[in-house]
Amino acid sequence: MQKFRDYIYCDENRINSCIGQIKELEKVEVSNSHEIGTSVDGGANFKIARVEGGVNEKTLSNYKINTSNLEMFMDWVNNKENAINYDGENLDENKKEELIVLSGIITIPEMSENFEIINSLAMNSDLFDMISITDEDRKTLSLIKQSDNIPILLELDSDYIFSFNIKKEFLKISTDDFFDNIDGNITVVGRIEKIYNTEADVEILDLTKEIFHLNRTIRRKISKDNIKDALIYEKGPLIKITPIIIYK
């Protein structure tokens, strides 16, 4: 029986890029007709036929196959030979740049969750004016912009924590609806960017980049002592991925 997915995120640019690198998907041909022939025992034989000149309208019916890139990509990924359908095993570094399918619970790093609240306050001018803070703090808060990315951690039955950023432009639901899925089970199809097989702290988010939107030149001018509180870490082992599709 057909199972339907509830897609909440879809990076169509990366899907198209992946399909362009998958030879068997590049060569898919779609026929525009089918031919049904009746056998002696009354059964029907079905075969794909490309229309050529001079057809018998009684035995030939036109049809259109409309398979989206998303559907083709998902069919390809679900073949266990084509992607890592992760079940908790350790991964070595040569798995970098491969596709992986993960099912687990999504959470937000603790510090970035606080900054989501600050963002909301800063965008609400009436409420913002009511907050009792110093002028210096108010200037700092006024610099905060609404982030285009949402930092995510994916937790599952594994030694690893998976870390990635969601680009809001690829959400198939509203941002508020997406946050309703926090602490819920989802499936992610992504590309492995880096594997940290260590228990040391791993930097997963730079608030000066993601929240304050400071460019690389400015960030390099900030002393390490001043920038350390703007960096969020998680204890490894950890795997960073780039999400392509997220669904329930």
PyMOL commands that set and color helices and strands:
alter all, ss='L'
color gray80, all
select helices_A, chain A and resi 12-19+23-26+69-77+93-95+110-123+125-130+135-142+168-170+175-179+207-210+216-221+224-230
alter helices_A, ss='H'
color red, helices_A
select strands_A, chain A and resi 7-10+33-38+44-48+60-62+84-85+99-107+149-155+161-167+185-196+201-206+231-235+238-247
alter strands_A, ss='S'
color yellow, strands_A
deselect
rebuild
show_as cartoon
